[in-house]
Amino acid sequence: MMEYRQISGESSSVSTTTTEEWKHRLLTIIGGYNEDDIYNTDETALLFKAIPDRSLVLKKEKCKG
């Protein structure tokens, strides 16, 4: 049987190597921009394309995002 559930939480942790690689990559990406032109939209209502917060899952499956 299928259910429509809200996606929440994280299914696994990320390795330290992955986060260090991403920090280096991010600095490369934003390196050419002025500090005044960089915005953090993590906890704002500014959304370019809204990602759904619900999904169809089997009744006994965990619904992790």
Secondary structure by P-SEA (a helix, b strand, c coil): cccccccccccccccaaaaaaaaaaaaaaacccccccccccccccccccccccbbbbcccccccc
